[in-house]
Amino acid sequence: MNELPVHRQFLGDAEYGFRLSPELILELERKTGTGIGSISKRFFAGEFGFLELTETIRLGLIGGGTDPQEAAALVTTYSARMSVTDLYTVALPVMDALMFGMRAKPKGRKVPK
């Protein structure tokens, strides 16, 4: 199985790498008490829990190369200041990359002159 690439996006004060590796998926399941299939299904249906959002972000940061203590500090600091919708916009691409890989973003169509 090919290793998933690191997804990069902005959180709080800078751009960070995010990636959920197999061992971090196990930790996400342990922390939330739910299997990854159920978590991802709820993410895509918009029926997620707050802990699922924050743990996906924290563990995604760790998988992306952030020190675990720094990842916890970032989530604690910025999740308190972010709306749930904003947290969702950070966590959703992490889950999307895990479940579907990094899909190429569609390029704009060129209009003939």
C-alpha positions in Angstrom: 0.0 0.0 0.0 1.3 3.4 -0.9 1.8 5.9 1.9 -0.6 8.8 1.7 1.0 12.1 1.0 0.9 14.9 3.5 -2.0 17.3 3.0 -1.0 20.9 3.8 -3.4 23.6 5.1 -3.5 26.6 7.4 -4.4 26.2 11.0 -4.3 29.2 13.5 -1.0 30.7 12.8 0.7 28.9 9.9 0.4 26.2 7.3 0.9 22.7 8.6 1.1 19.2 7.2 -1.7 16.7 8.0 -1.8 12.9 7.5 -3.5 10.0 9.3 -1.3 6.9 9.2 -2.6 3.5 10.2 -1.3 3.8 13.8 -3.0 7.2 14.1 -6.2 5.8 12.7 -6.2 3.2 15.6 -5.6 6.1 18.1 -8.5 8.1 16.5 -10.8 5.0 16.9 -9.6 4.5 20.5 -10.1 8.1 21.5 -13.6 8.4 19.9 -14.7 4.8 20.6 -15.8 4.5 17.0 -14.5 2.7 13.9 -13.0 4.7 11.0 -15.8 3.8 8.6 -18.4 5.2 11.0 -16.3 8.3 11.6 -15.8 9.0 7.9 -19.4 8.3 7.1 -20.5 10.8 9.6 -17.9 13.4 8.5 -19.2 13.2 4.9 -22.8 13.4 6.1 -22.1 16.4 8.3 -23.1 14.4 11.4 -19.7 14.4 13.3 -18.9 15.0 16.9 -16.7 17.7 18.3 -14.2 15.2 19.6 -14.0 13.6 16.2 -13.1 17.0 14.7 -10.5 17.9 17.2 -8.9 14.5 17.4 -8.8 14.2 13.6 -7.0 17.6 13.5 -4.6 16.7 16.4 -3.7 13.3 15.0 -3.5 14.6 11.5 -0.9 17.2 12.6 1.1 14.5 14.3 1.0 12.4 11.2 2.0 15.4 9.2 5.2 15.9 11.2 4.2 18.1 14.1 5.5 17.2 17.5 2.6 15.6 19.6 2.8 18.2 22.4 2.8 21.0 19.8 -0.1 19.4 18.0 -2.1 19.2 21.3 -1.3 22.8 22.1 -2.3 24.0 18.6 -5.7 22.2 18.8 -6.3 23.5 22.4 -5.4 27.0 21.5 -7.2 27.4 18.2 -10.2 25.1 18.6 -11.5 27.3 21.4 -11.4 30.3 19.0 -12.8 28.6 15.9 -16.4 27.9 15.0 -17.4 24.3 14.6 -17.8 24.9 10.9 -14.2 26.2 10.7 -12.9 23.2 12.5 -14.9 21.0 10.1 -13.2 22.7 7.1 -9.8 21.8 8.6 -10.7 18.2 9.5 -12.7 17.3 6.4 -9.8 17.4 3.9 -7.7 15.2 6.3 -10.4 12.6 6.4 -11.0 13.0 2.6 -7.3 12.4 2.0 -7.3 9.3 4.2 -10.3 7.7 2.6 -9.8 8.7 -1.0 -6.1 9.8 -1.3 -5.0 13.1 -2.7 -7.2 13.8 -5.6 -6.0 16.3 -8.2 -7.9 19.5 -8.0 -9.8 20.3 -11.2 -8.1 22.8 -13.3 -10.1 25.7 -14.7 -11.3 25.4 -18.2 -9.6 27.7 -20.7 -11.9 29.8 -22.7 -10.9 30.0 -26.4 -10.2 33.5 -27.7 
